[in-house]
Amino acid sequence: MAGNGPPPSENKRRRNADPLADHALSVQVGEEVHGPDLPHVDLYRPRTVTWYETWRRAPQAAAFVGTDWQRLQMLAPIVDAYFEEPSTKLLAEIRLNEGLLGATHADRLRARIKVEKPQPATGTPAGVADLTARRRQVSDAS
């Protein structure tokens, strides 16, 4: 027995459709570098430079425009100060700004950013048997 109540309607439709469904952004995972270099890189700690470079290689960075890069560059001194002396106040500011740029999975869901992994090449590699085709041949012969 499945449950109580009447069976679900076959003609049911959602009345509160997502008005922004057409504005979803799809980006590919890759190691490409996007955006400008960190200005005055010699003034920052190595961990801050690594943080910025991670953002430059993030899939969502492919969609960043000038204001997004400006936000990251303005955030770099705060990140650097956090690495020097961690505090909840600095971390809260970093988390807020990174969240707006799509740092976590939940942030990307809210922003409707879909990160896609590259599709593997289609076809069977040389020297590897296509198991499905082989099974078809065997069943046809029977």
Buried (B, 14 or more C-beta within 10 A) or exposed (E): EEEEEEEEEEEEEEEEEEEEEEEEBEBEEEEEEBBEEBEEEEEBEEEBBEBBBEBBBBBBBEBBEEEBBEBBBEBBEBBBBBBEEEEEEBEEBBBEBBBEBBBEEEBBEEBBBEBEEEEEEEEEEEEEEEEEEEEEEEEEEE
